[in-house]
Amino acid sequence: MTTIIHYPTLDSILMVEEAAQHMNYPKKTELWKALPKKMMYQTFCLIIDYLEKSGKIMIDHDGRLIWTWNPTMIKKIQKSGVKLR
């Protein structure tokens, strides 16, 4: 079991989310290097794990990140009368 040295802040999570949305299928290290501010790689990996578990990204067999979260589509579905929990 690994010891977590530093937990991400909300600002860090939002920064990674925004960068992931605007890049075309980056690999994990490509995204990390493209961030506007530097962060520890361990912290970055925690954010990627969180984004994957929350359904905002998927990682394909080549290790590329795919942004899957689409709030516009969710609003469209809600307006169409579909009942959600």
MIDOSE-1310 file (N, C-alpha, C; in nm, 2 decimals, decimal comma, always signed):
residues 85
mtti	+0,08/-0,12/+0,00/+0,00/+0,00/+0,00/+0,09/+0,12/+0,00; +0,06/+0,22/-0,09/+0,14/+0,34/-0,09/+0,09/+0,45/+0,00; +0,18/+0,52/+0,05/+0,14/+0,63/+0,14/+0,12/+0,76/+0,05; +0,01/+0,82/+0,08/-0,02/+0,94/+0,00/+0,04/+1,06/+0,07
ihyp	+0,13/+1,13/+0,00/+0,21/+1,24/+0,06/+0,12/+1,37/+0,05; +0,06/+1,39/-0,06/-0,01/+1,52/-0,08/-0,15/+1,49/-0,16; -0,26/+1,54/-0,10/-0,39/+1,52/-0,16/-0,41/+1,65/-0,25; -0,48/+1,63/-0,36/-0,50/+1,74/-0,45/-0,61/+1,84/-0,39
tlds	-0,59/+1,96/-0,43/-0,69/+2,07/-0,40/-0,79/+2,07/-0,51; -0,90/+2,14/-0,48/-1,00/+2,15/-0,58/-0,95/+2,23/-0,71; -0,87/+2,33/-0,69/-0,80/+2,40/-0,80/-0,72/+2,31/-0,89; -0,65/+2,22/-0,83/-0,57/+2,12/-0,90/-0,66/+2,03/-0,98
ilmv	-0,77/+1,98/-0,92/-0,86/+1,89/-0,99/-0,92/+1,96/-1,11; -0,97/+2,09/-1,09/-1,03/+2,16/-1,20/-0,93/+2,19/-1,31; -0,80/+2,22/-1,28/-0,70/+2,24/-1,38/-0,68/+2,12/-1,46; -0,67/+2,00/-1,40/-0,65/+1,88/-1,48/-0,77/+1,85/-1,57
eeaa	-0,89/+1,87/-1,51/-1,02/+1,85/-1,59/-1,02/+1,94/-1,71; -0,99/+2,07/-1,70/-0,99/+2,16/-1,81/-0,89/+2,12/-1,92; -0,77/+2,09/-1,87/-0,66/+2,04/-1,97/-0,71/+1,92/-2,04; -0,77/+1,82/-1,97/-0,81/+1,70/-2,03/-0,92/+1,72/-2,14
qhmn	-1,01/+1,81/-2,11/-1,12/+1,84/-2,20/-1,06/+1,90/-2,33; -0,96/+1,98/-2,33/-0,91/+2,05/-2,44/-0,80/+1,98/-2,52; -0,75/+1,87/-2,47/-0,65/+1,80/-2,55/-0,72/+1,68/-2,62; -0,66/+1,64/-2,73/-0,71/+1,53/-2,81/-0,65/+1,40/-2,77
ypkk	-0,71/+1,32/-2,68/-0,67/+1,19/-2,65/-0,52/+1,18/-2,60; -0,49/+1,26/-2,50/-0,35/+1,26/-2,46/-0,31/+1,13/-2,37; -0,19/+1,10/-2,37/-0,14/+1,00/-2,28/-0,13/+1,07/-2,14; -0,12/+0,99/-2,04/-0,12/+1,04/-1,90/+0,00/+1,14/-1,88
telw	+0,12/+1,10/-1,93/+0,23/+1,19/-1,91/+0,23/+1,31/-1,99; +0,17/+1,30/-2,11/+0,15/+1,42/-2,20/+0,06/+1,52/-2,13; -0,05/+1,47/-2,07/-0,14/+1,57/-2,00/-0,07/+1,63/-1,88; +0,01/+1,55/-1,81/+0,08/+1,60/-1,69/+0,18/+1,71/-1,73
kalp	+0,25/+1,69/-1,84/+0,35/+1,79/-1,88/+0,28/+1,91/-1,94; +0,16/+1,90/-1,99/+0,09/+2,01/-2,05/+0,02/+2,10/-1,95; +0,02/+2,07/-1,83/-0,06/+2,15/-1,73/+0,01/+2,28/-1,71; -0,07/+2,39/-1,69/-0,02/+2,52/-1,68/+0,07/+2,54/-1,55
kkmm	+0,04/+2,47/-1,45/+0,12/+2,47/-1,33/+0,17/+2,33/-1,30; +0,28/+2,33/-1,24/+0,35/+2,20/-1,21/+0,28/+2,14/-1,08; +0,27/+2,01/-1,08/+0,23/+1,94/-0,96/+0,30/+1,81/-0,95; +0,30/+1,75/-0,83/+0,37/+1,62/-0,81/+0,29/+1,52/-0,89
yqtf	+0,37/+1,42/-0,95/+0,31/+1,32/-1,04/+0,21/+1,23/-0,95; +0,25/+1,21/-0,83/+0,16/+1,12/-0,74/+0,03/+1,19/-0,72; +0,03/+1,32/-0,70/-0,10/+1,40/-0,69/-0,18/+1,39/-0,82; -0,11/+1,41/-0,93/-0,17/+1,40/-1,06/-0,24/+1,26/-1,08
clii	-0,17/+1,16/-1,04/-0,22/+1,02/-1,06/-0,35/+1,00/-0,97; -0,35/+1,06/-0,85/-0,47/+1,06/-0,77/-0,59/+1,12/-0,84; -0,56/+1,24/-0,90/-0,67/+1,31/-0,98/-0,72/+1,22/-1,09; -0,63/+1,16/-1,17/-0,67/+1,08/-1,28/-0,75/+0,96/-1,23
dyle	-0,71/+0,90/-1,12/-0,79/+0,79/-1,06/-0,93/+0,84/-1,02; -0,94/+0,96/-0,96/-1,07/+1,01/-0,93/-1,16/+1,04/-1,05; -1,10/+1,10/-1,15/-1,17/+1,13/-1,27/-1,22/+1,00/-1,34; -1,14/+0,90/-1,34/-1,18/+0,77/-1,40/-1,30/+0,70/-1,32
ksgk	-1,28/+0,70/-1,19/-1,39/+0,64/-1,10/-1,52/+0,72/-1,11; -1,51/+0,85/-1,13/-1,63/+0,93/-1,13/-1,70/+0,93/-1,27; -1,63/+0,87/-1,37/-1,69/+0,86/-1,50/-1,66/+0,97/-1,59; -1,57/+1,06/-1,56/-1,54/+1,18/-1,64/-1,44/+1,14/-1,75
imid	-1,36/+1,04/-1,73/-1,26/+1,00/-1,83/-1,26/+0,85/-1,84; -1,21/+0,80/-1,95/-1,18/+0,66/-1,97/-1,04/+0,65/-2,02; -0,98/+0,54/-2,00/-0,84/+0,52/-2,05/-0,85/+0,40/-2,14; -0,81/+0,42/-2,27/-0,82/+0,31/-2,37/-0,70/+0,22/-2,36
hdgr	-0,70/+0,12/-2,44/-0,59/+0,01/-2,43/-0,45/+0,07/-2,46; -0,44/+0,18/-2,53/-0,31/+0,24/-2,56/-0,27/+0,34/-2,45; -0,35/+0,35/-2,35/-0,32/+0,44/-2,24/-0,36/+0,59/-2,26; -0,44/+0,61/-2,36/-0,48/+0,75/-2,39/-0,61/+0,78/-2,31
liwt	-0,62/+0,91/-2,27/-0,73/+0,95/-2,19/-0,84/+1,00/-2,28; -0,97/+0,96/-2,25/-1,08/+1,00/-2,33/-1,18/+1,08/-2,24; -1,21/+1,20/-2,27/-1,30/+1,28/-2,19/-1,44/+1,23/-2,22; -1,51/+1,18/-2,12/-1,65/+1,12/-2,15/-1,76/+1,21/-2,09
wnpt	-1,73/+1,30/-2,00/-1,83/+1,37/-1,93/-1,89/+1,48/-2,02; -2,03/+1,48/-2,04/-2,09/+1,57/-2,13/-2,22/+1,63/-2,07; -2,20/+1,74/-1,99/-2,31/+1,80/-1,92/-2,42/+1,85/-2,01; -2,38/+1,89/-2,13/-2,48/+1,94/-2,23/-2,58/+1,83/-2,27
mikk	-2,52/+1,71/-2,29/-2,61/+1,60/-2,33/-2,70/+1,56/-2,21; -2,65/+1,57/-2,09/-2,73/+1,54/-1,97/-2,85/+1,64/-1,96; -2,82/+1,77/-1,98/-2,93/+1,86/-1,97/-3,03/+1,84/-2,08; -2,99/+1,80/-2,20/-3,08/+1,77/-2,31/-3,17/+1,65/-2,27
iqks	-3,11/+1,55/-2,21/-3,18/+1,43/-2,17/-3,29/+1,46/-2,07; -3,25/+1,54/-1,97/-3,34/+1,58/-1,86/-3,46/+1,66/-1,92; -3,43/+1,75/-2,02/-3,54/+1,83/-2,08/-3,63/+1,75/-2,16; -3,59/+1,63/-2,21/-3,67/+1,55/-2,29/-3,78/+1,47/-2,21
gvkl	-3,77/+1,48/-2,08/-3,87/+1,42/-1,99/-3,82/+1,28/-1,93; -3,70/+1,25/-1,95/-3,65/+1,12/-1,89/-3,64/+1,14/-1,74; -3,69/+1,05/-1,66/-3,68/+1,06/-1,52/-3,55/+1,01/-1,47; -3,48/+1,08/-1,39/-3,35/+1,04/-1,33/-3,37/+1,04/-1,18
r	-3,29/+0,96/-1,12/-3,29/+0,95/-0,97/-3,25/+1,07/-0,90
